[in-house]
Amino acid sequence: MKVFNTLSGRKEDFLPQGDVVKMYVCGVTPYDDAHIGHAMSYIIFDVIRRYLKFQGYQLKYVQNITDIDDKIIARANSQSIPAGELAQKYSQAFLEDMTDLNVEPADIYPYATGEIPKILEVVQGLVDKGYAYQANGSVYFRVRSKEDYGKLSRRNLEQMMAGARIEASGEKEHPMDFVLWKASKPGEPSWESPWGPGRPGWHIECSAMSLKYLGDTLDIHGGGQDLVFPHHENEIAQSESFTGRKPFVKYWLHNGLLRLGEEKMSKSLGNLITIKEALPKYSADAIRLFVLSSHYRSPLTYSEEALGAAGGGVERLIRAVSRDEPAGSSGQVLDAEPYRARFVVAMDDDFNMPQAVATIFDLARAINQAADSGISFGKAQNILLELARKVLGLRLETLEFIREPSQEIETRVNRLIEERAKLRNNRQFQLADEIRDKVAELGAILEDTTERTKIIWKRKK
């Protein structure tokens, strides 16, 4: 198995350091409902985690929740409620969204506010070793004390500062020094510390949590590409400085970002579709299939057309796994092992999910052709379900009924059925399958019986 490591900029053999793969993925800052961009990241890492387990690895998976932050405080103040109450509300909503999307829960969800003792331990250790300094109740990390600072994003301090908006501060020794502990302002949530009341900075939270629950060196650290700098760069600096050990992470994995138009989808930009808005329109399986249609390191553009097509794809898979074995079997059996092997080859190549998905659809097509030819396909259905459910996280349980037929659609469907019948009579089964897919996009499922082709119209919920 090979994975692309952001730190080295190339694919590397995946060789975890011990019997248990230690995996950490940056979680949410809960000040609003999670959006489809969040869904993209957590579905991707859910599939990576599922595949490692499928291949026999033992995992310990940690995902933090940043429940104290400037945005949380600002939003809570605007609603005249405590910051903790707001964070708890949206943390719970996020976890419910993940359940709805069939994302397996992390082994541990540490909350920043519950890890203050470990955070203070790490900050104090950095101060004691000379990597950090106190200024007016806040504590900052000295970026110039880390010779290889910038190695993840491949930028030096001058490049980082060029064009960047650096806050003027007389407290910092260098403009790029970042805060580890923030002195509290009046009315803000705060905790006691050796430097006075305050709260943790964003970057130190993840270092403290990963060190506490996974140890000094992680196997996999994941997150979106927008976290490479400054968040993950700063995690490396403070973690390696605190422990004195390198590397902090063996394999850095970063997913591409979801776009709505030309910009990434984000809460701060306000150009987002929340998971709660999407799920009534599209099934969780459709959303997962939409995400998995693009390589995890590539950007993905949100569109209703793409999600609609993914929904049609889910229906094709359900159709294939729901077919009954032919009554008069020819004695032949569909061999699905080559498809399983192709699936594994794809996933072993830096988790090539689009290729793995394509293999699943090829297997579904083979099942349909076998059914039409009197070939036994039950074992192939089991393999398709195993790969789709265990690795891709698809439920493949029920169809999403989305429309009632109009006269125009009924006419088009009937014409397609006639065309499909001719193709089947000429044993052009692959073209006939394509006709069935077109019919599914128009809102109907075709069920072949010995007497005729039955049309099942999908209806609104």
Residue, then its C-alpha position, 0 to 999 in steps of 0.5 A: m500500500k502506498v500513500f501520498n505524504t504531504l510532507s515529502g510530496r510523494k507516494e510512500d510505502f505505508l509502514p505503520q510504526g506498531d501494531v495499532v495505526k495511530m490516526y488523528v483527524c482535525g475536527v470541527t469548530p462548532y459554532d454553526d451547522a456542519h456543511i457539505g465541505h465538512a461531509m467531504s473531509y470526514i467521509i474521505f477519512d472514514v473510507i480510509r479508516r474503513y479500508l485499513k480495517f478491511q485490510g486487517y490493521q488495528l486502529k486508534y482514531v482520534q478526532n478533536i472538537t474545538d469547543i472554544d474559539d473566537k468565532i464561538i465566542a462571537r456567535a454566542n455573544s450575538q445570541s446572548i447565550p454562553a459560549g459553552e452552550l452554543a458549542q455543545k449544541y452544534s457539537q451534538a448536531f455535528l455528531e448527529d450529521m455524521t451518524d446520518l452520513n454513516v461515518e463511523p464514530a471516532d474512538i475518542y472525541p476530545y473536547a478542547t475545554g476538557e483538555i486544559p491540564k494537558i494543554l497547560e503542560v505542553v505550553q509550560g514545557l515549551v516555555d521551559k525549553g525556550y521555544a515559547y515566551q510569555a507576554n502580557g498574560s499570553v504565551y507565543f511560540r518562537v518560530r525562529s527557534k525551530e530550524d525546519y519551521g515551514k517544512l510541511s508547507r515548503r515556505n520560509l519565514e519571508q515567504m510566509m510573511a509576503g502578502a500575508r495579513i500580519e496583526a501588528s503586535g508589540e507583544k511578539e518577538h517576530p511577526m510570525d510567532f503564534v499564540l499558544w495561550k491567549a490572555s482573556k478579555p473581559g467577559e470571555p471564558s477563561w481558565e487559570s494558568p501560570w500566566g494568568p487567566g486565559r484560553p488555549g490557542w487553536h494550534i496547541e489544542c490538537s498537539a496536546m490532544s494527539l500527544k495525550y491519546l496517541g503518543d509522541t508519533l502518529d502514523i496518520h494525521g489528516g485534514g483539509q488542504d487549507l489546514v497545511f498552513p498555518h495549523h498543521e505547520n504549527e502543530i509540527a513545530q510545537s509537538e516536535s519541540f515539546t517531545g524532542r522527537k521527529p517525526f511528529v507524524k509519519y504520513w500527512l494526508h490532506n483532502g482537496l476542498l469542496r467548491l461552490g462555484e469558484e470558491k471553497m465552501s466554508k462557514s466564514l465565506g457563507n457560501l455553503i450547503t449544510i448537511k441538514e439541508a442536503l440530506p432531505k434532498y439526497s440520500a446519505d449514499a448519494i452524498r458519499l458516492f458524490v464525494l468518492s467520485s473524485h480523488y481525495r486530494s483533488p478539489l470537488t465542485y458541488s452541483e445538484e446535477a452531480l448529486g442527482a447523478a450520484g443518486g442514480g448511481v446508488e439506485r443502479l447498485i441497489r438494483a444489482v444487489s436486489r436481483d433474484e437468482p435466475a430460476g433456470s440457471s445455466g450452471q455457470v457462476l459469475d466470478a467476482e474475485p477479479y473485481r475484488a482484486r481490482f478494488v484492492v489495487a485501486m485502494d492500495d494506490d493512495f486510496n484511489m476511491p474513484q477507481a474503486v467506485a468504478t470497479i463496483f459499478d463494473l461488478a454491478r453491470a456484470i451481475n445484471q448481464a449474468a442475470d439476463s443470461g441465466i448465470s448464477f451471481g449470488k456470490a458476486q452480489n455478496i462481494l459487491l455488498e461487502l466492498a460497498r458497505k465495509v469500505l465505501g460506507l454505503r448502506l444500499e438499503t432503500l431507494e429514494f423515491i423522488r418524483e411522480p411520472s408526467q405524461e411526457i416522462e411516461t412516453r419517453v420511458n416507454r420508448l426507451i423500454e421498447e429500444r431496450a427490448k430490441l437490444r436484449n433480443n439482439r443480446q446487446f446487454q451492455l447497451a441494454d444496461e445503459i438504457r436501464d440507467k437512462v430510465a432510472e434518471l427519469g424516475a423509474i426502476l425496471e423489473d424484468t419478469t418472465e412475461r414482461t418488463k415491469i415499471i416501478w415509478k418512484r414517488k415523492k416521500 
